[in-house]
Amino acid sequence: MTPFPVFLAYDDKGSDTSLVPLVLVHGHPFDRTMWAPQIEAFSATRRVIAPDLRGYGASPRTPGVTGFAQFAEDIEALLDEMKVETFVLAGLSMGGQIAMDCYRRFPDRILGLVLADTFPAAETPEGVKSRNAMADRLLREGMRGYADEVLEKMVAPYAEARVKEHVHRMMTTAPPQGAAAALRARAARPDYRDLLTRVRVPALVVVGADDAYTPVADAEEMHAALPDSTLRVIEGAAHMPNLERAEEFNRALGEFLARVDGRS
């Protein structure tokens, strides 16, 4: 049986102030360094925490399928250990889906929810087969071939070379076992669409204008479902606007954080 929770590797930057802490959840198959521009920008004024999810980066790898509930429990246990009671929770792609599961588990601790380049629906039957087949492939072949194939879908073909290099490096260094476990978890994830209609805190929905994985239409549907949300479409970006257009992403996030700070 897979043990959980596990103690995650993490960055903890900035200091406790009157401003609400920010917790950042990375996507697949990345690690906490994907949030480098946000950690740098926001740790000057508030506490920013960015963990490596179980199976990624420097966090432990455990056998079997890692369910989204386990990812959420790991994050909750980390924040308990750090004595962080309330916070804004932001996630991108799979990280956004994990953020939704966190809201399902401990909504009273989340003062604001940021959902970037993600979607809430359960997997389709075709998607289940595809994700499980990809998990098998990663275990068999490793990460490089997959990384080469999807790089210019993760970030736009016109993205800066340094951004492409960073994203490709995260993908090629991701542990295949962790990536495969997470893919199987994504294949079995619950449907969060009804949950979104019951979110009682402000939400920010962000998406890259050229995102092929989670197109603008998906973001618009989430925006419509959430009772109190703002939608920001980042031009000149695909699936990772936080890296591709960090300044624009940070502006949207900063405005949202200021709103949450004012309410708190």
C-alpha positions as CSV (number, residue, x, y, z in Angstrom):
1,M,0.0,0.0,0.0
2,T,1.3,3.5,-0.9
3,P,2.3,5.4,2.2
4,F,1.0,8.9,2.6
5,P,1.4,11.7,3.3
6,V,5.1,12.1,2.4
7,F,7.2,15.1,3.4
8,L,7.7,17.1,0.3
9,A,10.8,19.1,-0.8
10,Y,9.9,22.7,-1.1
11,D,11.0,26.3,-1.5
12,D,9.9,28.7,1.3
13,K,10.8,32.3,0.4
14,G,9.9,35.6,1.9
15,S,8.6,36.1,5.4
16,D,5.4,36.2,7.3
17,T,3.8,39.6,6.9
18,S,0.2,40.9,7.1
19,L,-0.2,39.7,3.5
20,V,-1.7,36.3,2.7
21,P,0.9,33.5,2.0
22,L,0.9,32.1,-1.6
23,V,1.2,28.4,-2.2
24,L,2.2,27.3,-5.8
25,V,1.4,23.8,-7.2
26,H,3.4,22.8,-10.3
27,G,2.1,20.8,-13.3
28,H,3.2,17.6,-15.0
29,P,6.0,16.7,-15.7
30,F,7.6,19.6,-14.0
31,D,8.9,20.7,-10.6
32,R,8.8,23.7,-8.3
33,T,11.4,25.6,-10.4
34,M,8.6,26.3,-12.9
35,W,7.4,28.9,-10.5
36,A,10.8,30.8,-10.4
37,P,9.5,34.1,-11.8
38,Q,6.6,34.1,-9.3
39,I,8.7,33.2,-6.3
40,E,11.1,36.0,-7.2
41,A,8.4,38.5,-7.8
42,F,6.1,37.8,-4.8
43,S,8.5,36.7,-2.1
44,A,9.6,40.3,-1.7
45,T,6.4,41.1,0.0
46,R,4.9,37.9,1.3
47,R,5.7,34.3,2.1
48,V,5.7,32.0,-1.0
49,I,5.8,28.2,-0.7
50,A,6.3,26.0,-3.7
51,P,6.6,22.2,-3.1
52,D,7.8,19.5,-5.4
53,L,4.8,17.1,-5.7
54,R,5.3,13.5,-4.7
55,G,7.3,11.7,-7.4
56,Y,8.7,14.9,-8.9
57,G,11.8,17.0,-8.3
58,A,13.5,16.2,-5.0
59,S,10.4,14.8,-3.3
60,P,10.1,11.1,-2.5
61,R,8.9,8.6,-5.1
62,T,6.5,6.0,-4.0
63,P,5.3,2.9,-5.9
64,G,1.9,2.6,-7.5
65,V,-0.7,5.2,-8.6
66,T,-0.6,8.5,-6.8
67,G,-4.2,9.7,-6.5
68,F,-5.1,13.3,-6.5
69,A,-6.3,12.9,-2.9
70,Q,-2.8,11.9,-2.0
71,F,-1.2,14.9,-3.6
72,A,-3.7,17.1,-1.7
73,E,-3.0,15.3,1.6
74,D,0.8,15.8,1.0
75,I,0.3,19.5,0.6
76,E,-2.0,19.7,3.6
77,A,0.5,17.9,5.8
78,L,3.3,20.2,4.6
79,L,1.4,23.3,5.4
80,D,0.4,21.8,8.8
81,E,4.1,21.2,9.5
82,M,4.9,24.8,8.5
83,K,2.0,26.2,10.6
84,V,0.5,27.9,7.6
85,E,-3.2,28.1,8.4
86,T,-4.6,30.1,5.5
87,F,-3.3,31.0,2.1
88,V,-3.9,31.6,-1.6
89,L,-3.5,28.4,-3.6
90,A,-2.4,28.5,-7.2
91,G,-2.0,25.6,-9.6
92,L,-1.2,25.2,-13.2
93,S,-2.4,22.3,-15.4
94,M,-2.4,19.2,-13.3
95,G,-1.5,21.5,-10.4
96,G,-4.7,23.3,-11.0
97,Q,-6.6,20.0,-10.7
98,I,-4.8,19.2,-7.5
99,A,-5.7,22.7,-6.2
100,M,-9.3,21.8,-6.9
101,D,-8.9,18.6,-4.9
102,C,-7.3,20.7,-2.1
103,Y,-10.4,22.9,-2.1
104,R,-12.5,19.8,-1.8
105,R,-10.5,18.6,1.2
106,F,-9.8,21.8,3.2
107,P,-11.8,24.7,1.8
108,D,-11.7,26.8,5.0
109,R,-8.0,27.2,4.7
110,I,-8.0,28.6,1.1
111,L,-8.7,32.3,0.9
112,G,-8.2,32.5,-2.9
113,L,-7.9,30.0,-5.7
114,V,-5.8,30.5,-8.9
115,L,-6.5,28.0,-11.7
116,A,-4.1,28.4,-14.6
117,D,-4.3,26.5,-17.9
118,T,-6.3,23.7,-16.4
119,F,-9.8,22.2,-16.6
120,P,-12.2,20.4,-14.1
121,A,-13.8,17.6,-16.1
122,A,-13.0,13.9,-15.5
123,E,-11.1,12.1,-18.2
124,T,-12.8,10.7,-21.3
125,P,-12.6,7.0,-22.0
126,E,-10.2,7.8,-24.9
127,G,-8.1,10.0,-22.5
128,V,-7.9,7.2,-19.9
129,K,-6.4,4.9,-22.5
130,S,-4.0,7.5,-23.8
131,R,-2.7,8.5,-20.4
132,N,-2.2,4.9,-19.3
133,A,-0.4,4.1,-22.5
134,M,1.8,7.1,-22.1
135,A,2.6,6.0,-18.5
136,D,3.7,2.7,-19.9
137,R,5.8,4.4,-22.5
138,L,7.6,6.6,-20.0
139,L,8.5,3.7,-17.8
140,R,9.7,1.8,-20.9
141,E,11.6,4.6,-22.7
142,G,12.2,7.4,-20.2
143,M,11.3,11.1,-20.5
144,R,13.4,12.5,-23.4
145,G,11.4,11.3,-26.4
146,Y,8.2,12.6,-24.8
147,A,9.8,15.9,-23.9
148,D,11.1,16.4,-27.4
149,E,7.6,15.7,-28.8
150,V,5.5,18.0,-26.6
151,L,7.9,20.9,-25.9
152,E,6.4,23.2,-28.5
153,K,2.9,22.4,-27.2
154,M,3.8,23.1,-23.6
155,V,5.2,26.4,-24.6
156,A,4.5,28.2,-27.9
157,P,6.9,27.6,-30.8
158,Y,7.8,31.3,-30.7
159,A,8.7,31.2,-27.0
160,E,12.1,32.5,-25.9
161,A,14.9,30.0,-26.1
162,R,15.7,30.2,-22.4
163,V,12.0,29.4,-21.6
164,K,12.1,26.4,-23.9
165,E,15.4,25.2,-22.3
166,H,14.0,25.5,-18.8
167,V,10.8,23.6,-19.7
168,H,12.7,20.9,-21.6
169,R,15.1,20.4,-18.7
170,M,12.3,20.0,-16.2
171,M,10.7,17.4,-18.4
172,T,13.8,15.4,-19.2
173,T,14.9,15.3,-15.5
174,A,11.5,14.3,-14.2
175,P,11.6,10.8,-12.7
176,P,9.7,8.4,-15.1
177,Q,8.2,6.5,-12.2
178,G,6.7,9.7,-10.7
179,A,5.4,11.0,-14.0
180,A,3.8,7.6,-14.8
181,A,2.1,7.4,-11.4
182,A,0.7,10.9,-11.9
183,L,-0.5,10.1,-15.4
184,R,-2.4,7.2,-14.1
185,A,-3.9,9.4,-11.4
186,R,-5.0,11.9,-14.0
187,A,-6.7,9.1,-15.9
188,A,-8.7,8.3,-12.7
189,R,-9.3,11.8,-11.4
190,P,-12.8,12.9,-10.3
191,D,-15.0,15.5,-12.0
192,Y,-14.6,18.9,-10.3
193,R,-17.2,20.8,-12.3
194,D,-19.8,20.7,-9.6
195,L,-17.2,21.6,-7.0
196,L,-16.4,24.8,-8.8
197,T,-20.0,26.0,-8.5
198,R,-19.6,25.8,-4.7
199,V,-16.3,27.7,-4.3
200,R,-16.9,30.4,-1.8
201,V,-13.7,32.4,-2.2
202,P,-12.4,34.7,-5.0
203,A,-10.9,32.8,-8.0
204,L,-8.6,33.8,-10.8
205,V,-8.7,31.8,-14.0
206,V,-5.7,32.3,-16.3
207,V,-4.9,30.8,-19.7
208,G,-2.5,31.3,-22.5
209,A,-4.2,32.5,-25.6
210,D,-2.5,29.8,-27.7
211,D,-2.9,26.9,-25.2
212,A,-3.7,23.8,-27.2
213,Y,-4.0,21.5,-24.1
214,T,-6.5,23.7,-22.2
215,P,-7.9,26.2,-24.7
216,V,-9.5,29.5,-23.8
217,A,-12.9,27.9,-24.1
218,D,-12.1,25.7,-21.1
219,A,-11.1,28.7,-19.1
220,E,-14.3,30.5,-20.1
221,E,-16.4,27.6,-18.8
222,M,-14.6,27.6,-15.5
223,H,-15.0,31.3,-15.2
224,A,-18.7,30.9,-15.8
225,A,-19.0,28.1,-13.2
226,L,-17.2,29.9,-10.4
227,P,-19.4,32.2,-8.4
228,D,-16.7,34.9,-8.0
229,S,-14.0,34.8,-10.6
230,T,-11.8,36.9,-12.9
231,L,-10.6,35.6,-16.3
232,R,-7.3,36.6,-17.7
233,V,-6.2,35.5,-21.1
234,I,-2.4,36.0,-21.6
235,E,-1.5,36.8,-25.2
236,G,1.6,35.4,-26.7
237,A,1.6,32.3,-24.5
238,A,0.6,28.6,-24.7
239,H,0.3,26.2,-21.8
240,M,2.8,27.9,-19.4
241,P,2.1,31.6,-19.4
242,N,3.8,32.0,-16.0
243,L,7.1,31.3,-17.8
244,E,6.3,32.5,-21.3
245,R,4.9,35.8,-20.3
246,A,5.9,36.1,-16.7
247,E,5.4,39.9,-16.5
248,E,1.8,39.7,-17.7
249,F,1.1,36.6,-15.6
250,N,2.5,38.3,-12.5
251,R,0.5,41.4,-13.1
252,A,-2.7,39.4,-13.1
253,L,-1.7,37.4,-10.1
254,G,-0.6,40.5,-8.2
255,E,-3.9,42.2,-8.8
256,F,-5.7,39.1,-7.6
257,L,-3.5,38.8,-4.5
258,A,-4.1,42.5,-3.6
259,R,-7.9,41.8,-3.7
260,V,-7.6,38.8,-1.4
261,D,-5.3,40.8,0.9
262,G,-7.9,43.5,1.1
263,R,-10.6,41.0,2.1
264,S,-8.5,39.4,4.7
